Amino acid sequence: MKLGETYALDGIDRQVLDELQRDSKRSLKEIGQQVGLSAPSVMERVRKLESAGIIRGYHALLDARKVGLDISAFIGVSIVSPTQLRAFEEWVDSVPQVMECHHVTGGHTLLLKVKTQNTEDLEGLISRIRSMDGVASTETMVVLSTRTERVEIALPAGEPAGEPKRRKRNRRKGDNPETRQAS
């Protein structure tokens, strides 16, 4: 697939992806029972979705706080010139505390989502960022609490899978369900 190209998902593909996002450790047989396919058919679809780059991997979802990463923050970074952007992005790729890096519109060039053990580690990370060539400024927002944090992607609506088409009921002449009274 080329950049920006969209893979045509049918309703069953969407169901398979939803099931995998909920729990990718479930057996293909269990997923097949949910979507109305055999395990080999599910495997064939999964392989196609992997080949198309839609499924990029399978991961364990960890609770950051329970593994000692108590601080979450967003850091807006302004880069002086586009020529220095690539070097900064490559540096960010090597920093494990940076969970996400987005090129954004608005007052900053990049928005980083970071997780650190404590405020001292966060302060050290901010100092490292500010010392990088090309960084004009940073703005940090520390997360006080998190109500919602999703990793699952809500798939765009498509054709529902396995839903029978509704047939029109043959009505007698003059039979209008809107004018019928309950007896």
C-alpha positions as CSV (number, residue, x, y, z in Angstrom):
1,M,0.0,0.0,0.0
2,K,1.1,3.5,-0.8
3,L,1.2,6.3,1.8
4,G,-2.3,7.7,2.3
5,E,-3.9,4.7,0.5
6,T,-6.9,3.2,2.3
7,Y,-7.5,-0.6,2.4
8,A,-11.1,-1.5,1.7
9,L,-12.4,-3.2,4.8
10,D,-15.6,-5.2,4.8
11,G,-17.8,-5.7,7.8
12,I,-16.1,-9.0,8.8
13,D,-12.7,-7.4,8.6
14,R,-13.9,-4.7,10.9
15,Q,-15.3,-7.3,13.3
16,V,-12.0,-9.3,13.3
17,L,-10.0,-6.1,13.9
18,D,-12.3,-5.1,16.8
19,E,-12.0,-8.6,18.3
20,L,-8.2,-8.5,18.0
21,Q,-8.0,-5.0,19.5
22,R,-10.1,-6.2,22.5
23,D,-7.8,-9.2,23.1
24,S,-5.3,-10.4,20.6
25,K,-4.5,-13.5,22.7
26,R,-7.9,-15.1,22.0
27,S,-7.8,-18.1,19.7
28,L,-8.7,-17.8,16.1
29,K,-11.5,-20.3,16.8
30,E,-13.0,-17.9,19.4
31,I,-12.7,-14.9,17.1
32,G,-14.3,-17.0,14.3
33,Q,-17.2,-17.8,16.5
34,Q,-17.8,-14.1,17.2
35,V,-17.6,-13.1,13.5
36,G,-19.2,-16.3,11.9
37,L,-16.1,-17.7,10.3
38,S,-13.9,-20.8,10.7
39,A,-10.5,-20.4,12.3
40,P,-8.7,-20.9,8.9
41,S,-10.8,-18.2,7.4
42,V,-10.0,-15.8,10.3
43,M,-6.3,-16.6,9.8
44,E,-6.5,-15.8,6.1
45,R,-8.1,-12.5,6.8
46,V,-5.6,-11.7,9.6
47,R,-2.7,-12.5,7.2
48,K,-4.1,-10.2,4.6
49,L,-4.6,-7.4,7.1
50,E,-1.0,-7.9,8.3
51,S,0.3,-7.9,4.7
52,A,-1.6,-4.6,4.0
53,G,0.1,-3.0,7.1
54,I,-3.2,-2.5,8.9
55,I,-2.2,-4.9,11.7
56,R,1.3,-3.6,12.6
57,G,2.0,-5.9,15.6
58,Y,0.7,-7.5,18.8
59,H,1.6,-6.0,22.2
60,A,1.0,-6.3,25.9
61,L,-0.8,-3.2,27.3
62,L,1.0,-2.2,30.6
63,D,-0.2,0.0,33.4
64,A,2.5,2.7,33.5
65,R,1.9,3.5,37.2
66,K,2.2,-0.1,38.3
67,V,5.6,-0.3,36.6
68,G,6.9,2.8,38.3
69,L,6.2,5.5,35.6
70,D,4.1,7.8,37.7
71,I,4.4,11.0,35.7
72,S,2.7,11.6,32.3
73,A,3.2,14.9,30.5
74,F,2.8,16.6,27.1
75,I,5.7,18.7,25.9
76,G,5.2,21.2,23.1
77,V,8.5,21.7,21.3
78,S,9.2,24.6,18.9
79,I,12.0,23.9,16.3
80,V,13.8,26.9,14.9
81,S,14.1,25.6,11.3
82,P,12.8,22.7,9.2
83,T,16.4,21.7,8.5
84,Q,16.8,20.8,12.2
85,L,13.5,18.9,12.5
86,R,14.7,15.6,11.2
87,A,17.7,15.4,13.6
88,F,15.5,16.2,16.5
89,E,12.9,13.5,15.4
90,E,15.7,10.9,15.1
91,W,16.9,11.8,18.6
92,V,13.3,11.5,19.9
93,D,13.1,8.0,18.4
94,S,16.0,6.9,20.7
95,V,14.4,8.2,23.9
96,P,12.3,5.5,25.6
97,Q,10.4,8.0,27.8
98,V,8.8,9.6,24.7
99,M,5.7,7.5,24.0
100,E,4.4,9.6,21.1
101,C,5.8,12.4,18.8
102,H,3.4,14.3,16.6
103,H,4.1,17.1,14.1
104,V,1.3,19.6,14.9
105,T,-0.2,22.9,13.8
106,G,-0.4,25.8,16.2
107,G,2.1,27.2,18.6
108,H,4.5,24.3,18.5
109,T,6.2,22.2,15.9
110,L,6.0,18.9,17.7
111,L,3.9,17.6,20.6
112,L,5.5,14.8,22.7
113,K,3.7,12.5,25.1
114,V,6.2,11.3,27.7
115,K,6.1,9.1,30.8
116,T,8.8,9.3,33.5
117,Q,9.3,7.8,37.0
118,N,9.1,11.2,38.8
119,T,9.3,14.9,38.4
120,E,13.1,14.9,38.7
121,D,13.3,12.6,35.7
122,L,10.8,14.8,33.8
123,E,12.9,17.8,34.6
124,G,16.0,16.1,33.3
125,L,14.2,15.1,30.1
126,I,13.0,18.7,29.5
127,S,16.6,19.9,30.0
128,R,17.9,17.4,27.5
129,I,15.2,18.6,25.0
130,R,16.0,22.2,25.5
131,S,19.7,21.7,25.0
132,M,19.2,20.1,21.6
133,D,20.3,22.1,18.5
134,G,17.3,23.8,16.9
135,V,15.0,23.8,19.9
136,A,13.7,27.3,20.3
137,S,11.3,26.6,23.2
138,T,9.3,24.0,25.1
139,E,6.0,24.1,27.0
140,T,5.2,21.3,29.4
141,M,1.8,20.2,30.7
142,V,1.9,17.6,33.5
143,V,-1.0,15.2,33.6
144,L,-2.8,15.3,37.0
145,S,-5.1,12.5,36.2
146,T,-6.4,10.5,33.2
147,R,-10.0,9.6,32.7
148,T,-9.7,8.0,29.3
149,E,-6.7,6.7,27.5
150,R,-7.4,4.4,24.5
151,V,-5.1,2.4,22.3
152,E,-7.9,0.8,20.3
153,I,-8.8,2.6,17.1
154,A,-12.5,3.2,16.5
155,L,-12.9,1.9,13.0
156,P,-14.9,4.1,10.6
157,A,-18.4,2.8,9.9
158,G,-18.9,0.5,7.0
159,E,-21.2,-2.2,5.8
160,P,-22.4,-4.3,8.7
161,A,-21.2,-7.8,8.5
162,G,-23.6,-10.7,8.5
163,E,-26.7,-8.6,8.8
164,P,-29.5,-9.9,6.6
165,K,-31.1,-7.4,4.3
166,R,-34.5,-6.4,5.4
167,R,-37.2,-7.6,3.2
168,K,-40.2,-5.6,2.5
169,R,-43.3,-7.1,3.9
170,N,-46.2,-7.6,1.6
171,R,-49.0,-5.4,2.8
172,R,-52.6,-5.6,1.9
173,K,-54.1,-2.7,0.2
174,G,-54.9,0.0,2.7
175,D,-52.8,-1.7,5.4
176,N,-50.7,1.2,6.9
177,P,-48.8,0.4,10.1
178,E,-48.7,4.0,11.1
179,T,-52.5,4.2,11.2
180,R,-53.1,0.8,12.8
181,Q,-54.4,1.0,16.3
182,A,-53.3,-1.4,19.1
183,S,-56.0,-3.9,20.0
